[in-house]
Amino acid sequence: METTHAYPARMPTLIFWLLVIAAVVFFQLTTRAERRAMIETYWVIIVLLGALGFLWQFLRQGTFSS
């Protein structure tokens, strides 16, 4: 049976475990206050990107409905 995947079958597992290791290292190297500030910054960026998307759609299409 021929596969059409462009990556090895074990690649998702490897990526998952690399992300787990990165999360553990991140929590070990940062303080609670630093993590809180990073999470707050993340949500501000997400909200601003969402608002920018609405504005972009309004400017391009003249409406907020698709």
CHARMM-style PDB file with segment names, atoms N, HN, CA, C and O in Angstrom:
ATOM      1  N   MET     1       0.841  -1.184   0.000  1.00  0.00      PROA
ATOM      2  CA  MET     1       0.000   0.000   0.000  1.00  0.00      PROA
ATOM      3  C   MET     1       0.886   1.247   0.000  1.00  0.00      PROA
ATOM      4  O   MET     1       1.803   1.363   0.813  1.00  0.00      PROA
ATOM      5  N   GLU     2       0.617   2.152  -0.889  1.00  0.00      PROA
ATOM      6  HN  GLU     2      -0.128   2.058  -1.549  1.00  0.00      PROA
ATOM      7  CA  GLU     2       1.431   3.347  -1.036  1.00  0.00      PROA
ATOM      8  C   GLU     2       0.880   4.464  -0.146  1.00  0.00      PROA
ATOM      9  O   GLU     2      -0.329   4.686  -0.086  1.00  0.00      PROA
ATOM     10  N   THR     3       1.765   5.144   0.528  1.00  0.00      PROA
ATOM     11  HN  THR     3       2.748   4.964   0.479  1.00  0.00      PROA
ATOM     12  CA  THR     3       1.340   6.242   1.397  1.00  0.00      PROA
ATOM     13  C   THR     3       1.559   7.576   0.691  1.00  0.00      PROA
ATOM     14  O   THR     3       2.474   7.720  -0.119  1.00  0.00      PROA
ATOM     15  N   THR     4       0.718   8.538   1.005  1.00  0.00      PROA
ATOM     16  HN  THR     4      -0.026   8.421   1.664  1.00  0.00      PROA
ATOM     17  CA  THR     4       0.835   9.866   0.394  1.00  0.00      PROA
ATOM     18  C   THR     4       1.340  10.900   1.388  1.00  0.00      PROA
ATOM     19  O   THR     4       1.386  12.091   1.077  1.00  0.00      PROA
ATOM     20  N   HSD     5       1.726  10.448   2.602  1.00  0.00      PROA
ATOM     21  HN  HSD     5       1.689   9.481   2.854  1.00  0.00      PROA
ATOM     22  CA  HSD     5       2.208  11.380   3.601  1.00  0.00      PROA
ATOM     23  C   HSD     5       3.604  11.871   3.237  1.00  0.00      PROA
ATOM     24  O   HSD     5       4.435  11.118   2.729  1.00  0.00      PROA
ATOM     25  N   ALA     6       3.836  13.137   3.507  1.00  0.00      PROA
ATOM     26  HN  ALA     6       3.161  13.748   3.920  1.00  0.00      PROA
ATOM     27  CA  ALA     6       5.134  13.732   3.209  1.00  0.00      PROA
ATOM     28  C   ALA     6       6.070  13.670   4.413  1.00  0.00      PROA
ATOM     29  O   ALA     6       7.204  14.141   4.327  1.00  0.00      PROA
ATOM     30  N   TYR     7       5.626  13.104   5.521  1.00  0.00      PROA
ATOM     31  HN  TYR     7       4.705  12.722   5.590  1.00  0.00      PROA
ATOM     32  CA  TYR     7       6.446  13.010   6.716  1.00  0.00      PROA
ATOM     33  C   TYR     7       6.411  11.583   7.243  1.00  0.00      PROA
ATOM     34  O   TYR     7       5.470  10.842   6.960  1.00  0.00      PROA
ATOM     35  N   PRO     8       7.425  11.190   8.006  1.00  0.00      PROA
ATOM     36  CA  PRO     8       7.433   9.834   8.569  1.00  0.00      PROA
ATOM     37  C   PRO     8       6.248   9.626   9.511  1.00  0.00      PROA
ATOM     38  O   PRO     8       5.761  10.586  10.108  1.00  0.00      PROA
ATOM     39  N   ALA     9       5.791   8.411   9.649  1.00  0.00      PROA
ATOM     40  HN  ALA     9       6.187   7.631   9.165  1.00  0.00      PROA
ATOM     41  CA  ALA     9       4.621   8.109  10.463  1.00  0.00      PROA
ATOM     42  C   ALA     9       4.826   8.490  11.919  1.00  0.00      PROA
ATOM     43  O   ALA     9       3.850   8.758  12.620  1.00  0.00      PROA
ATOM     44  N   ARG    10       6.054   8.521  12.393  1.00  0.00      PROA
ATOM     45  HN  ARG    10       6.847   8.304  11.823  1.00  0.00      PROA
ATOM     46  CA  ARG    10       6.331   8.831  13.799  1.00  0.00      PROA
ATOM     47  C   ARG    10       6.499  10.328  14.052  1.00  0.00      PROA
ATOM     48  O   ARG    10       6.690  10.732  15.199  1.00  0.00      PROA
ATOM     49  N   MET    11       6.433  11.149  13.025  1.00  0.00      PROA
ATOM     50  HN  MET    11       6.278  10.821  12.094  1.00  0.00      PROA
ATOM     51  CA  MET    11       6.678  12.583  13.187  1.00  0.00      PROA
ATOM     52  C   MET    11       5.709  13.250  14.168  1.00  0.00      PROA
ATOM     53  O   MET    11       6.176  14.024  15.003  1.00  0.00      PROA
ATOM     54  N   PRO    12       4.398  13.007  14.128  1.00  0.00      PROA
ATOM     55  CA  PRO    12       3.511  13.648  15.111  1.00  0.00      PROA
ATOM     56  C   PRO    12       3.876  13.290  16.553  1.00  0.00      PROA
ATOM     57  O   PRO    12       3.771  14.137  17.440  1.00  0.00      PROA
ATOM     58  N   THR    13       4.300  12.059  16.800  1.00  0.00      PROA
ATOM     59  HN  THR    13       4.385  11.371  16.080  1.00  0.00      PROA
ATOM     60  CA  THR    13       4.712  11.651  18.139  1.00  0.00      PROA
ATOM     61  C   THR    13       5.951  12.414  18.563  1.00  0.00      PROA
ATOM     62  O   THR    13       6.038  12.874  19.702  1.00  0.00      PROA
ATOM     63  N   LEU    14       6.893  12.550  17.676  1.00  0.00      PROA
ATOM     64  HN  LEU    14       6.823  12.177  16.751  1.00  0.00      PROA
ATOM     65  CA  LEU    14       8.122  13.290  17.971  1.00  0.00      PROA
ATOM     66  C   LEU    14       7.804  14.750  18.290  1.00  0.00      PROA
ATOM     67  O   LEU    14       8.332  15.300  19.257  1.00  0.00      PROA
ATOM     68  N   ILE    15       6.964  15.367  17.503  1.00  0.00      PROA
ATOM     69  HN  ILE    15       6.535  14.920  16.718  1.00  0.00      PROA
ATOM     70  CA  ILE    15       6.591  16.764  17.737  1.00  0.00      PROA
ATOM     71  C   ILE    15       5.888  16.910  19.082  1.00  0.00      PROA
ATOM     72  O   ILE    15       6.163  17.854  19.822  1.00  0.00      PROA
ATOM     73  N   PHE    16       4.985  15.988  19.408  1.00  0.00      PROA
ATOM     74  HN  PHE    16       4.761  15.221  18.807  1.00  0.00      PROA
ATOM     75  CA  PHE    16       4.277  16.035  20.684  1.00  0.00      PROA
ATOM     76  C   PHE    16       5.257  16.010  21.850  1.00  0.00      PROA
ATOM     77  O   PHE    16       5.167  16.839  22.756  1.00  0.00      PROA
ATOM     78  N   TRP    17       6.190  15.065  21.833  1.00  0.00      PROA
ATOM     79  HN  TRP    17       6.263  14.392  21.097  1.00  0.00      PROA
ATOM     80  CA  TRP    17       7.120  14.944  22.954  1.00  0.00      PROA
ATOM     81  C   TRP    17       8.093  16.112  23.020  1.00  0.00      PROA
ATOM     82  O   TRP    17       8.503  16.505  24.113  1.00  0.00      PROA
ATOM     83  N   LEU    18       8.467  16.667  21.895  1.00  0.00      PROA
ATOM     84  HN  LEU    18       8.135  16.348  21.007  1.00  0.00      PROA
ATOM     85  CA  LEU    18       9.305  17.865  21.909  1.00  0.00      PROA
ATOM     86  C   LEU    18       8.561  19.041  22.539  1.00  0.00      PROA
ATOM     87  O   LEU    18       9.155  19.835  23.268  1.00  0.00      PROA
ATOM     88  N   LEU    19       7.257  19.152  22.258  1.00  0.00      PROA
ATOM     89  HN  LEU    19       6.774  18.506  21.666  1.00  0.00      PROA
ATOM     90  CA  LEU    19       6.456  20.210  22.872  1.00  0.00      PROA
ATOM     91  C   LEU    19       6.302  19.996  24.377  1.00  0.00      PROA
ATOM     92  O   LEU    19       6.322  20.961  25.141  1.00  0.00      PROA
ATOM     93  N   VAL    20       6.150  18.752  24.807  1.00  0.00      PROA
ATOM     94  HN  VAL    20       6.134  17.969  24.186  1.00  0.00      PROA
ATOM     95  CA  VAL    20       6.063  18.448  26.245  1.00  0.00      PROA
ATOM     96  C   VAL    20       7.366  18.834  26.941  1.00  0.00      PROA
ATOM     97  O   VAL    20       7.345  19.460  28.001  1.00  0.00      PROA
ATOM     98  N   ILE    21       8.490  18.464  26.351  1.00  0.00      PROA
ATOM     99  HN  ILE    21       8.507  17.955  25.490  1.00  0.00      PROA
ATOM    100  CA  ILE    21       9.794  18.806  26.925  1.00  0.00      PROA
ATOM    101  C   ILE    21       9.970  20.318  26.969  1.00  0.00      PROA
ATOM    102  O   ILE    21      10.456  20.852  27.966  1.00  0.00      PROA
ATOM    103  N   ALA    22       9.585  21.012  25.907  1.00  0.00      PROA
ATOM    104  HN  ALA    22       9.190  20.578  25.097  1.00  0.00      PROA
ATOM    105  CA  ALA    22       9.701  22.479  25.879  1.00  0.00      PROA
ATOM    106  C   ALA    22       8.840  23.113  26.963  1.00  0.00      PROA
ATOM    107  O   ALA    22       9.260  24.081  27.597  1.00  0.00      PROA
ATOM    108  N   ALA    23       7.630  22.575  27.186  1.00  0.00      PROA
ATOM    109  HN  ALA    23       7.289  21.789  26.671  1.00  0.00      PROA
ATOM    110  CA  ALA    23       6.754  23.120  28.233  1.00  0.00      PROA
ATOM    111  C   ALA    23       7.365  22.917  29.611  1.00  0.00      PROA
ATOM    112  O   ALA    23       7.325  23.826  30.441  1.00  0.00      PROA
ATOM    113  N   VAL    24       7.930  21.744  29.871  1.00  0.00      PROA
ATOM    114  HN  VAL    24       7.963  21.006  29.197  1.00  0.00      PROA
ATOM    115  CA  VAL    24       8.551  21.478  31.173  1.00  0.00      PROA
ATOM    116  C   VAL    24       9.744  22.407  31.390  1.00  0.00      PROA
ATOM    117  O   VAL    24       9.896  22.976  32.471  1.00  0.00      PROA
ATOM    118  N   VAL    25      10.572  22.559  30.394  1.00  0.00      PROA
ATOM    119  HN  VAL    25      10.449  22.096  29.516  1.00  0.00      PROA
ATOM    120  CA  VAL    25      11.732  23.449  30.512  1.00  0.00      PROA
ATOM    121  C   VAL    25      11.268  24.891  30.717  1.00  0.00      PROA
ATOM    122  O   VAL    25      11.844  25.618  31.527  1.00  0.00      PROA
ATOM    123  N   PHE    26      10.237  25.306  29.993  1.00  0.00      PROA
ATOM    124  HN  PHE    26       9.769  24.716  29.335  1.00  0.00      PROA
ATOM    125  CA  PHE    26       9.701  26.659  30.128  1.00  0.00      PROA
ATOM    126  C   PHE    26       9.233  26.910  31.560  1.00  0.00      PROA
ATOM    127  O   PHE    26       9.532  27.958  32.132  1.00  0.00      PROA
ATOM    128  N   PHE    27       8.510  25.965  32.137  1.00  0.00      PROA
ATOM    129  HN  PHE    27       8.268  25.114  31.671  1.00  0.00      PROA
ATOM    130  CA  PHE    27       8.015  26.131  33.496  1.00  0.00      PROA
ATOM    131  C   PHE    27       9.146  26.110  34.519  1.00  0.00      PROA
ATOM    132  O   PHE    27       9.038  26.753  35.564  1.00  0.00      PROA
ATOM    133  N   GLN    28      10.220  25.390  34.243  1.00  0.00      PROA
ATOM    134  HN  GLN    28      10.307  24.868  33.394  1.00  0.00      PROA
ATOM    135  CA  GLN    28      11.349  25.354  35.168  1.00  0.00      PROA
ATOM    136  C   GLN    28      12.181  26.640  35.118  1.00  0.00      PROA
ATOM    137  O   GLN    28      12.784  27.028  36.118  1.00  0.00      PROA
ATOM    138  N   LEU    29      12.214  27.293  33.965  1.00  0.00      PROA
ATOM    139  HN  LEU    29      11.724  26.977  33.152  1.00  0.00      PROA
ATOM    140  CA  LEU    29      13.075  28.463  33.785  1.00  0.00      PROA
ATOM    141  C   LEU    29      12.378  29.790  34.060  1.00  0.00      PROA
ATOM    142  O   LEU    29      13.042  30.824  34.123  1.00  0.00      PROA
ATOM    143  N   THR    30      11.059  29.787  34.226  1.00  0.00      PROA
ATOM    144  HN  THR    30      10.519  28.947  34.174  1.00  0.00      PROA
ATOM    145  CA  THR    30      10.339  31.035  34.433  1.00  0.00      PROA
ATOM    146  C   THR    30       9.645  31.034  35.790  1.00  0.00      PROA
ATOM    147  O   THR    30       9.332  29.983  36.349  1.00  0.00      PROA
ATOM    148  N   THR    31       9.416  32.230  36.298  1.00  0.00      PROA
ATOM    149  HN  THR    31       9.670  33.084  35.844  1.00  0.00      PROA
ATOM    150  CA  THR    31       8.683  32.369  37.549  1.00  0.00      PROA
ATOM    151  C   THR    31       7.189  32.509  37.249  1.00  0.00      PROA
ATOM    152  O   THR    31       6.789  32.716  36.103  1.00  0.00      PROA
ATOM    153  N   ARG    32       6.379  32.394  38.293  1.00  0.00      PROA
ATOM    154  HN  ARG    32       6.704  32.226  39.224  1.00  0.00      PROA
ATOM    155  CA  ARG    32       4.934  32.529  38.123  1.00  0.00      PROA
ATOM    156  C   ARG    32       4.585  33.911  37.560  1.00  0.00      PROA
ATOM    157  O   ARG    32       3.718  34.021  36.693  1.00  0.00      PROA
ATOM    158  N   ALA    33       5.249  34.960  38.042  1.00  0.00      PROA
ATOM    159  HN  ALA    33       5.954  34.871  38.746  1.00  0.00      PROA
ATOM    160  CA  ALA    33       4.974  36.320  37.566  1.00  0.00      PROA
ATOM    161  C   ALA    33       5.339  36.469  36.084  1.00  0.00      PROA
ATOM    162  O   ALA    33       4.614  37.110  35.323  1.00  0.00      PROA
ATOM    163  N   GLU    34       6.462  35.874  35.683  1.00  0.00      PROA
ATOM    164  HN  GLU    34       7.051  35.353  36.301  1.00  0.00      PROA
ATOM    165  CA  GLU    34       6.858  35.946  34.268  1.00  0.00      PROA
ATOM    166  C   GLU    34       5.860  35.214  33.380  1.00  0.00      PROA
ATOM    167  O   GLU    34       5.489  35.706  32.315  1.00  0.00      PROA
ATOM    168  N   ARG    35       5.429  34.034  33.824  1.00  0.00      PROA
ATOM    169  HN  ARG    35       5.731  33.635  34.690  1.00  0.00      PROA
ATOM    170  CA  ARG    35       4.438  33.283  33.035  1.00  0.00      PROA
ATOM    171  C   ARG    35       3.139  34.057  32.924  1.00  0.00      PROA
ATOM    172  O   ARG    35       2.533  34.109  31.854  1.00  0.00      PROA
ATOM    173  N   ARG    36       2.704  34.662  34.030  1.00  0.00      PROA
ATOM    174  HN  ARG    36       3.196  34.619  34.900  1.00  0.00      PROA
ATOM    175  CA  ARG    36       1.466  35.439  34.017  1.00  0.00      PROA
ATOM    176  C   ARG    36       1.562  36.592  33.016  1.00  0.00      PROA
ATOM    177  O   ARG    36       0.624  36.836  32.258  1.00  0.00      PROA
ATOM    178  N   ALA    37       2.695  37.299  33.012  1.00  0.00      PROA
ATOM    179  HN  ALA    37       3.458  37.100  33.628  1.00  0.00      PROA
ATOM    180  CA  ALA    37       2.890  38.410  32.084  1.00  0.00      PROA
ATOM    181  C   ALA    37       2.889  37.919  30.636  1.00  0.00      PROA
ATOM    182  O   ALA    37       2.322  38.571  29.759  1.00  0.00      PROA
ATOM    183  N   MET    38       3.524  36.767  30.382  1.00  0.00      PROA
ATOM    184  HN  MET    38       3.985  36.237  31.094  1.00  0.00      PROA
ATOM    185  CA  MET    38       3.558  36.220  29.017  1.00  0.00      PROA
ATOM    186  C   MET    38       2.159  35.822  28.546  1.00  0.00      PROA
ATOM    187  O   MET    38       1.799  36.050  27.391  1.00  0.00      PROA
ATOM    188  N   ILE    39       1.380  35.232  29.440  1.00  0.00      PROA
ATOM    189  HN  ILE    39       1.672  35.048  30.378  1.00  0.00      PROA
ATOM    190  CA  ILE    39       0.026  34.814  29.075  1.00  0.00      PROA
ATOM    191  C   ILE    39      -0.857  36.030  28.819  1.00  0.00      PROA
ATOM    192  O   ILE    39      -1.657  36.028  27.883  1.00  0.00      PROA
ATOM    193  N   GLU    40      -0.719  37.067  29.641  1.00  0.00      PROA
ATOM    194  HN  GLU    40      -0.070  37.068  30.402  1.00  0.00      PROA
ATOM    195  CA  GLU    40      -1.483  38.293  29.415  1.00  0.00      PROA
ATOM    196  C   GLU    40      -1.108  38.922  28.072  1.00  0.00      PROA
ATOM    197  O   GLU    40      -1.977  39.373  27.326  1.00  0.00      PROA
ATOM    198  N   THR    41       0.173  38.949  27.776  1.00  0.00      PROA
ATOM    199  HN  THR    41       0.879  38.583  28.383  1.00  0.00      PROA
ATOM    200  CA  THR    41       0.619  39.487  26.487  1.00  0.00      PROA
ATOM    201  C   THR    41       0.070  38.667  25.334  1.00  0.00      PROA
ATOM    202  O   THR    41      -0.337  39.226  24.316  1.00  0.00      PROA
ATOM    203  N   TYR    42       0.053  37.343  25.481  1.00  0.00      PROA
ATOM    204  HN  TYR    42       0.384  36.889  26.308  1.00  0.00      PROA
ATOM    205  CA  TYR    42      -0.485  36.455  24.449  1.00  0.00      PROA
ATOM    206  C   TYR    42      -1.946  36.791  24.161  1.00  0.00      PROA
ATOM    207  O   TYR    42      -2.332  36.904  22.998  1.00  0.00      PROA
ATOM    208  N   TRP    43      -2.769  36.952  25.211  1.00  0.00      PROA
ATOM    209  HN  TRP    43      -2.455  36.860  26.156  1.00  0.00      PROA
ATOM    210  CA  TRP    43      -4.188  37.240  25.003  1.00  0.00      PROA
ATOM    211  C   TRP    43      -4.408  38.613  24.393  1.00  0.00      PROA
ATOM    212  O   TRP    43      -5.318  38.793  23.584  1.00  0.00      PROA
ATOM    213  N   VAL    44      -3.586  39.583  24.771  1.00  0.00      PROA
ATOM    214  HN  VAL    44      -2.847  39.437  25.428  1.00  0.00      PROA
ATOM    215  CA  VAL    44      -3.695  40.910  24.158  1.00  0.00      PROA
ATOM    216  C   VAL    44      -3.404  40.818  22.669  1.00  0.00      PROA
ATOM    217  O   VAL    44      -4.108  41.424  21.862  1.00  0.00      PROA
ATOM    218  N   ILE    45      -2.380  40.071  22.299  1.00  0.00      PROA
ATOM    219  HN  ILE    45      -1.808  39.579  22.955  1.00  0.00      PROA
ATOM    220  CA  ILE    45      -2.038  39.901  20.881  1.00  0.00      PROA
ATOM    221  C   ILE    45      -3.171  39.208  20.135  1.00  0.00      PROA
ATOM    222  O   ILE    45      -3.508  39.610  19.022  1.00  0.00      PROA
ATOM    223  N   ILE    46      -3.770  38.166  20.731  1.00  0.00      PROA
ATOM    224  HN  ILE    46      -3.496  37.840  21.636  1.00  0.00      PROA
ATOM    225  CA  ILE    46      -4.864  37.440  20.080  1.00  0.00      PROA
ATOM    226  C   ILE    46      -6.055  38.367  19.858  1.00  0.00      PROA
ATOM    227  O   ILE    46      -6.645  38.368  18.777  1.00  0.00      PROA
ATOM    228  N   VAL    47      -6.411  39.152  20.865  1.00  0.00      PROA
ATOM    229  HN  VAL    47      -5.932  39.152  21.743  1.00  0.00      PROA
ATOM    230  CA  VAL    47      -7.542  40.076  20.739  1.00  0.00      PROA
ATOM    231  C   VAL    47      -7.253  41.127  19.668  1.00  0.00      PROA
ATOM    232  O   VAL    47      -8.123  41.432  18.853  1.00  0.00      PROA
ATOM    233  N   LEU    48      -6.055  41.677  19.662  1.00  0.00      PROA
ATOM    234  HN  LEU    48      -5.348  41.429  20.324  1.00  0.00      PROA
ATOM    235  CA  LEU    48      -5.708  42.681  18.655  1.00  0.00      PROA
ATOM    236  C   LEU    48      -5.712  42.100  17.247  1.00  0.00      PROA
ATOM    237  O   LEU    48      -6.144  42.765  16.305  1.00  0.00      PROA
ATOM    238  N   LEU    49      -5.235  40.863  17.092  1.00  0.00      PROA
ATOM    239  HN  LEU    49      -4.884  40.323  17.856  1.00  0.00      PROA
ATOM    240  CA  LEU    49      -5.277  40.227  15.768  1.00  0.00      PROA
ATOM    241  C   LEU    49      -6.721  39.992  15.319  1.00  0.00      PROA
ATOM    242  O   LEU    49      -7.036  40.149  14.140  1.00  0.00      PROA
ATOM    243  N   GLY    50      -7.594  39.619  16.247  1.00  0.00      PROA
ATOM    244  HN  GLY    50      -7.338  39.491  17.205  1.00  0.00      PROA
ATOM    245  CA  GLY    50      -9.001  39.442  15.917  1.00  0.00      PROA
ATOM    246  C   GLY    50      -9.643  40.748  15.485  1.00  0.00      PROA
ATOM    247  O   GLY    50     -10.381  40.784  14.500  1.00  0.00      PROA
ATOM    248  N   ALA    51      -9.365  41.825  16.217  1.00  0.00      PROA
ATOM    249  HN  ALA    51      -8.766  41.797  17.016  1.00  0.00      PROA
ATOM    250  CA  ALA    51      -9.905  43.134  15.852  1.00  0.00      PROA
ATOM    251  C   ALA    51      -9.363  43.587  14.502  1.00  0.00      PROA
ATOM    252  O   ALA    51     -10.093  44.154  13.688  1.00  0.00      PROA
ATOM    253  N   LEU    52      -8.092  43.335  14.274  1.00  0.00      PROA
ATOM    254  HN  LEU    52      -7.500  42.875  14.935  1.00  0.00      PROA
ATOM    255  CA  LEU    52      -7.498  43.680  12.983  1.00  0.00      PROA
ATOM    256  C   LEU    52      -8.151  42.890  11.851  1.00  0.00      PROA
ATOM    257  O   LEU    52      -8.356  43.422  10.760  1.00  0.00      PROA
ATOM    258  N   GLY    53      -8.477  41.624  12.108  1.00  0.00      PROA
ATOM    259  HN  GLY    53      -8.311  41.192  12.994  1.00  0.00      PROA
ATOM    260  CA  GLY    53      -9.165  40.813  11.094  1.00  0.00      PROA
ATOM    261  C   GLY    53     -10.537  41.357  10.751  1.00  0.00      PROA
ATOM    262  O   GLY    53     -10.913  41.412   9.580  1.00  0.00      PROA
ATOM    263  N   PHE    54     -11.299  41.765  11.787  1.00  0.00      PROA
ATOM    264  HN  PHE    54     -10.993  41.720  12.738  1.00  0.00      PROA
ATOM    265  CA  PHE    54     -12.604  42.366  11.527  1.00  0.00      PROA
ATOM    266  C   PHE    54     -12.464  43.649  10.722  1.00  0.00      PROA
ATOM    267  O   PHE    54     -13.205  43.873   9.765  1.00  0.00      PROA
ATOM    268  N   LEU    55     -11.505  44.496  11.116  1.00  0.00      PROA
ATOM    269  HN  LEU    55     -10.904  44.314  11.894  1.00  0.00      PROA
ATOM    270  CA  LEU    55     -11.280  45.748  10.398  1.00  0.00      PROA
ATOM    271  C   LEU    55     -10.866  45.484   8.953  1.00  0.00      PROA
ATOM    272  O   LEU    55     -11.356  46.147   8.039  1.00  0.00      PROA
ATOM    273  N   TRP    56      -9.979  44.533   8.741  1.00  0.00      PROA
ATOM    274  HN  TRP    56      -9.581  43.994   9.484  1.00  0.00      PROA
ATOM    275  CA  TRP    56      -9.518  44.183   7.393  1.00  0.00      PROA
ATOM    276  C   TRP    56     -10.688  43.712   6.529  1.00  0.00      PROA
ATOM    277  O   TRP    56     -10.812  44.115   5.373  1.00  0.00      PROA
ATOM    278  N   GLN    57     -11.549  42.851   7.098  1.00  0.00      PROA
ATOM    279  HN  GLN    57     -11.448  42.523   8.037  1.00  0.00      PROA
ATOM    280  CA  GLN    57     -12.702  42.359   6.351  1.00  0.00      PROA
ATOM    281  C   GLN    57     -13.644  43.509   6.016  1.00  0.00      PROA
ATOM    282  O   GLN    57     -14.168  43.574   4.904  1.00  0.00      PROA
ATOM    283  N   PHE    58     -13.863  44.405   6.954  1.00  0.00      PROA
ATOM    284  HN  PHE    58     -13.438  44.352   7.857  1.00  0.00      PROA
ATOM    285  CA  PHE    58     -14.749  45.545   6.706  1.00  0.00      PROA
ATOM    286  C   PHE    58     -14.196  46.444   5.607  1.00  0.00      PROA
ATOM    287  O   PHE    58     -14.942  46.895   4.738  1.00  0.00      PROA
ATOM    288  N   LEU    59     -12.895  46.704   5.640  1.00  0.00      PROA
ATOM    289  HN  LEU    59     -12.288  46.337   6.346  1.00  0.00      PROA
ATOM    290  CA  LEU    59     -12.286  47.551   4.624  1.00  0.00      PROA
ATOM    291  C   LEU    59     -12.290  46.899   3.244  1.00  0.00      PROA
ATOM    292  O   LEU    59     -12.459  47.580   2.232  1.00  0.00      PROA
ATOM    293  N   ARG    60     -12.103  45.573   3.204  1.00  0.00      PROA
ATOM    294  HN  ARG    60     -11.966  45.019   4.026  1.00  0.00      PROA
ATOM    295  CA  ARG    60     -12.040  44.867   1.918  1.00  0.00      PROA
ATOM    296  C   ARG    60     -13.428  44.611   1.323  1.00  0.00      PROA
ATOM    297  O   ARG    60     -13.613  44.718   0.110  1.00  0.00      PROA
ATOM    298  N   GLN    61     -14.425  44.268   2.191  1.00  0.00      PROA
ATOM    299  HN  GLN    61     -14.276  44.181   3.176  1.00  0.00      PROA
ATOM    300  CA  GLN    61     -15.724  43.870   1.689  1.00  0.00      PROA
ATOM    301  C   GLN    61     -16.839  44.848   2.010  1.00  0.00      PROA
ATOM    302  O   GLN    61     -17.933  44.735   1.456  1.00  0.00      PROA
ATOM    303  N   GLY    62     -16.588  45.804   2.889  1.00  0.00      PROA
ATOM    304  HN  GLY    62     -15.700  45.897   3.339  1.00  0.00      PROA
ATOM    305  CA  GLY    62     -17.596  46.789   3.243  1.00  0.00      PROA
ATOM    306  C   GLY    62     -18.667  46.257   4.177  1.00  0.00      PROA
ATOM    307  O   GLY    62     -19.671  46.932   4.404  1.00  0.00      PROA
ATOM    308  N   THR    63     -18.479  45.066   4.723  1.00  0.00      PROA
ATOM    309  HN  THR    63     -17.663  44.518   4.539  1.00  0.00      PROA
ATOM    310  CA  THR    63     -19.447  44.483   5.641  1.00  0.00      PROA
ATOM    311  C   THR    63     -18.740  43.492   6.546  1.00  0.00      PROA
ATOM    312  O   THR    63     -17.659  42.999   6.223  1.00  0.00      PROA
ATOM    313  N   PHE    64     -19.369  43.200   7.699  1.00  0.00      PROA
ATOM    314  HN  PHE    64     -20.247  43.600   7.962  1.00  0.00      PROA
ATOM    315  CA  PHE    64     -18.807  42.206   8.613  1.00  0.00      PROA
ATOM    316  C   PHE    64     -19.352  40.814   8.347  1.00  0.00      PROA
ATOM    317  O   PHE    64     -18.808  39.831   8.849  1.00  0.00      PROA
ATOM    318  N   SER    65     -20.413  40.718   7.570  1.00  0.00      PROA
ATOM    319  HN  SER    65     -20.855  41.516   7.163  1.00  0.00      PROA
ATOM    320  CA  SER    65     -20.963  39.384   7.268  1.00  0.00      PROA
ATOM    321  C   SER    65     -20.287  38.813   6.044  1.00  0.00      PROA
ATOM    322  O   SER    65     -19.878  39.555   5.151  1.00  0.00      PROA
ATOM    323  N   SER    66     -20.167  37.509   5.995  1.00  0.00      PROA
ATOM    324  HN  SER    66     -20.499  36.906   6.721  1.00  0.00      PROA
ATOM    325  CA  SER    66     -19.519  36.892   4.831  1.00  0.00      PROA
ATOM    326  C   SER    66     -20.567  36.598   3.853  1.00  0.00      PROA
ATOM    327  OT1 SER    66     -20.278  36.073   2.778  1.00  0.00      PROA
TER     328      SER     66
END
